[in-house]
Amino acid sequence: MDEDSGETVSKTFNQHWGWFATIYQLSKSDILKVTGDTSITKLNFIFCLNYLGIESDWNQEMIKEQKRAEREARQKVRLR
């Protein structure tokens, strides 16, 4: 990762793998359980993008919640 150019691991990963990274991410998810389909490549493209978007937002919210809980725990330790 080149810090001077501002590139992130995610950006370089996606540049390298392109659309295959999307299929790989979907294959690790439960999307087929939601749709009942048998193949990721048969899914509606817009549905796939929405699914990945909500999954990403959910993960970011969970990370924020964990950080908040860690901050609160550290504050409680300092108060003792």
N, C-alpha and C positions, 0 to 999 in steps of 0.2 A: 504494500500500500504506500503510495507516494503522498505524504502529508502536505507537501508544498502545492501540489496540483489540486488538492481537495477531493481526490477520488476516495470512495469508500469501498469496503470489501463487497458489499451488495452490488454496487454499480459495476465493478469490474467482473464480478461473477455473472451478472446478467448480460453484460456485453459479450462475455466469452461464450456463454451457453445459449443465449437468446430464448426462443420459444420453447426449447427443450427443458429449460429451467422451470417454466410454467407447468408443463406436463409433469415434471418430477415433483414439484410442490403439491400439485393436485393428487398425485398418486400416494403421497404420504398422508393425505387428509381423509376425511370420512364422506367426501362429496358423493360417492356412488351409493352410500347408504341413504342419503337425502333424496336422490333422484330415482333410485331403483334401477339405473342403467347398469350395463355390464362392462362398459369401456369408456374411459375418459375422453377418447378422441371422438366419441359419438355425442358428447354433451354440447348443449348450446353455449356458444362462446361468451355471450354477454352474461349468462348465468355463472360461468366459470370465473369471469373477472369480478363479478359482484361477490361471489363466494370468497375469493382470495382477498378482496378488499375488506370484507367484514372480519375475516380471520385475522388480518393484519391489524385492524383497529382494535379488535378484542385483545390481541396479544400486547399491544401498546398500553391499553388500559390496565391490564394485569401487571405489567411492569411498573406503571405509575403507582398502583395500589401497593405492590411489594415495597417500593421505595418509601412510600408514605408510612407504611407499617414499621419499616426499619428505622426511619427517623424518629417515630414516636417511641420505639423501644429504646433507642439511644438516649432520648430525652428523659425517659423514666429512670434509666441507669444513672444519669448525671444528677438527678434530683435526690437520689439516695445518699 
